[in-house]
Amino acid sequence: MPLPLAVATYFTLWWVVLFAVLPFGVRSPAESGADRPAGVDAGAPVAPNLALKALATTLVSGVLFAAIYAFAAYEG
């Protein structure tokens, strides 16, 4: 697999996995029992933990990319 194709594949895979991981563990103020500050949407997450989700996305994307790369290397 050429390097530009590998980078494009990983980049696309990373974004797809990110959007799959984002909803995990999200709680609104109503669900968590916290007070909602004025001007904040009722569905806004209390603590989205974006750094942890980015790390999880990177790890999952790395594993999936390794499988795709292995398939492309040994099948092609």
Backbone as a ProteinNet text record, in pm:
[ID]
protein_1_A
[PRIMARY]
MPLPLAVATYFTLWWVVLFAVLPFGVRSPAESGADRPAGVDAGAPVAPNLALKALATTLVSGVLFAAIYAFAAYEG
[TERTIARY]
85.2	0	90.5	72.8	154	126.4	226	214	96.5	74	-42	-175	-188.2	-310.8	-324	-213.7	-216	-255.8	-200.9	-235.2	-381.5	-428.5	-568.8	-662.5	-625.6	-707.4	-714	-598.3	-597	-675.3	-657.5	-727.5	-879	-925.4	-1068.8	-1120	-1045.3	-1083.8	-1089.2	-994.1	-990.4	-1116.7	-1159.6	-1279.8	-1405.7	-1414.4	-1531.3	-1539.4	-1426.6	-1424	-1453.7	-1403.5	-1432.8	-1582.5	-1650.9	-1795	-1869.9	-1812.3	-1873.3	-1848.9	-1735.5	-1697.3	-1757.5	-1783.2	-1829.2	-1950.1	-2051.1	-2167.3	-2145.3	-2038.5	-2019.6	-1996.3	-2074.4	-2056	-2102.5	-2174.9	-2220.6	-2347.2	-2345.8	-2461.5	-2496.3	-2624.3	-2671	-2684.2	-2699.2	-2718.9	-2840.9	-2946.4	-3067	-3039.9	-2962.6	-2931.7	-2836.7	-2746.2	-2647.8	-2692.1	-2803.5	-2853.5	-2784.1	-2707.1	-2635.8	-2724.8	-2696.3	-2768.4	-2718.3	-2810.3	-2774.5	-2755.4	-2635.5	-2614.2	-2703.3	-2732.9	-2816.8	-2748.1	-2826.8	-2775	-2713.6	-2712.3	-2654.9	-2768.2	-2747.8	-2848.5	-2874.1	-2997.1	-3034.7	-2965.3	-2928	-2863.6	-2712	-2654.5	-2508.8	-2448.7	-2340.6	-2281.8	-2216.3	-2221.3	-2160.3	-2008.2	-1958	-1813.4	-1791.3	-1760.3	-1749.4	-1624.1	-1520.8	-1397.3	-1337.5	-1317.2	-1270.4	-1129.2	-1041.8	-904.3	-903.7	-982	-991.1	-1052.1	-1152.4	-1214.7	-1119.8	-1037.6	-938.5	-833.9	-793	-697.3	-757.8	-880.7	-948.3	-966.3	-1000	-1016.4	-885.8	-775.3	-644.7	-606.9	-631.4	-598.1	-683.1	-812.8	-902.7	-870.9	-845.4	-811.9	-680.3	-585.4	-458.3	-475.6	-557.6	-582.7	-656.2	-759.2	-833.6	-746.5	-663.1	-574.6	-472.5	-422.4	-327.8	-392.7	-518.3	-589.5	-609	-646.4	-663.6	-531.3	-425	-293.3	-244.2	-266.8	-225.4	-303.5	-430.7	-512.1	-462.5	-434	-386.3	-247.9	-163.1	-26.4	-22.3	-105.1	-98.1	-194.3	-295.6	-389.6	-347.5	-276.1	-244.3	-119.8
-116.2	0	123.4	212.3	333.7	423.6	500.3	584.2	682	755.8	846.6	774.4	656.1	578	530.3	490	446	560.5	679.2	795.8	833	834.1	867.2	764	637.9	532.1	546.4	569.3	584.6	708	818.3	943.2	924.1	861.8	837.4	741.2	636.3	538.7	602.2	690.3	757.6	840.3	914.3	997.1	912.6	804.5	716.8	656.3	610.1	552.3	659.2	781.3	889.3	912.3	920	943.4	823.9	705.8	589.5	590.2	646.7	645.1	763.3	874.3	994.8	975.2	898.9	888.3	806.2	727.6	640.8	722.8	694.5	756.1	899.8	950.4	1089.4	1096	1189.8	1210.4	1357.9	1388.3	1526.8	1569.2	1699.5	1743.3	1679.2	1656.9	1594.7	1449.6	1378.4	1238.3	1224.4	1319.6	1309.9	1379	1449.2	1516.7	1648.8	1701.1	1827.7	1943.8	2060.2	2180.1	2225.7	2272.6	2321.3	2472.2	2520.2	2665.5	2733.7	2859.6	2935	2944.7	2925	2936.2	2809.7	2701.6	2574.8	2485.4	2423.2	2334.4	2217.1	2173.1	2064.7	1932.8	1915	1791.5	1797.4	1910.1	1923.1	1830	1759.1	1664.4	1736	1671.8	1727.7	1716.8	1599.2	1576.2	1486.1	1542.5	1459.7	1372.8	1400.8	1319.5	1304	1414.6	1409.6	1355.2	1383.1	1331.9	1179.2	1123.8	978	916.4	982.2	930.7	940.3	1044.8	1056	945.2	914.8	806.5	671.4	646.9	522.2	511.4	623.8	626.2	592.9	647.8	621.9	475	416.8	275.5	183.5	207.2	123	139.7	262.8	287.1	220.3	219.3	152.7	4.2	-59.2	-203.1	-232.5	-152.6	-173.8	-147.4	-42.5	-12.4	-124.8	-180.5	-291.9	-410.5	-436.1	-546.5	-515.1	-392.8	-353.7	-360.7	-311.8	-312.5	-455.9	-541.4	-681.3	-748.3	-720.7	-777.3	-729.2	-598.9	-542.5	-596.3	-615.2	-660.3	-807.6	-891.1	-1033.7	-1080.2	-1002.2	-1037.9	-978.2	-865.2	-794.2	-834.5
0	0	0	-96.6	-100.4	21	60.1	179.4	173.5	63.5	62.2	81.9	24.7	42.6	186.9	247.9	387.3	480	457.7	540.5	521.7	398.3	372.4	434.7	428	486.8	638	701.7	846.9	889.5	818.4	851.5	843.1	735.3	719.2	825.8	850.3	952.4	1090	1121.9	1252.2	1273.4	1171.1	1185.5	1198.2	1125.3	1135.5	1275.6	1327.1	1461.9	1566.3	1546.9	1642.2	1654.1	1541.3	1547.9	1606.1	1599.9	1664.2	1815.1	1859	2000.6	2078.1	2011.4	2081.4	2173.1	2137.2	2226.4	2353.5	2361.8	2478.3	2605.4	2708.8	2839.1	2851.7	2753.7	2758.9	2843.6	2937.9	3023.7	3024.9	3011.4	3016	3162.5	3188	3327	3392.8	3316.9	3373.7	3413.4	3333.4	3363.2	3481.2	3496.4	3603.9	3732.3	3728.8	3847.9	3876.5	3783.6	3802.8	3760.3	3816.4	3776.3	3640.2	3558.2	3425.2	3431.9	3397.6	3396.6	3293.3	3314.8	3221.4	3086	2980.6	2845.5	2789.5	2866.3	2820.4	2771.4	2657.7	2601.8	2696.3	2700.8	2791.8	2756.9	2631.6	2591.2	2590.2	2632.3	2632.5	2737.6	2703.7	2799.4	2917.2	3032.8	3153	3143.5	3116.4	3103.6	2982	2864.7	2745	2737.5	2819.3	2820.8	2681	2611.6	2473.4	2459.6	2556.2	2547.5	2555.9	2645.4	2658.1	2532.8	2475.2	2353.4	2234.6	2229.4	2121.5	2133.7	2255.4	2277.2	2237.5	2279	2244.2	2093	2028.9	1884.1	1814.1	1863.3	1804	1817.1	1932.7	1953.5	1866.8	1864.9	1784.8	1636.3	1593.2	1453.2	1415.5	1506	1479.8	1458.3	1540.3	1526.9	1396.2	1367.1	1243.1	1120.3	1126.6	1013.9	994.2	1102.5	1091	1020.4	1050.3	982.9	835.4	804.3	663.9	589.4	652.3	589.7	565.8	663.2	648.1	535.8	529.2	421.5	285.4	275	147.3	112	211.3	184.5	143.2	204.3	177.3	67.8	40.1	-66.6	-200.7	-196.5	-320.5	-375.6
[MASK]
++++++++++++++++++++++++++++++++++++++++++++++++++++++++++++++++++++++++++++

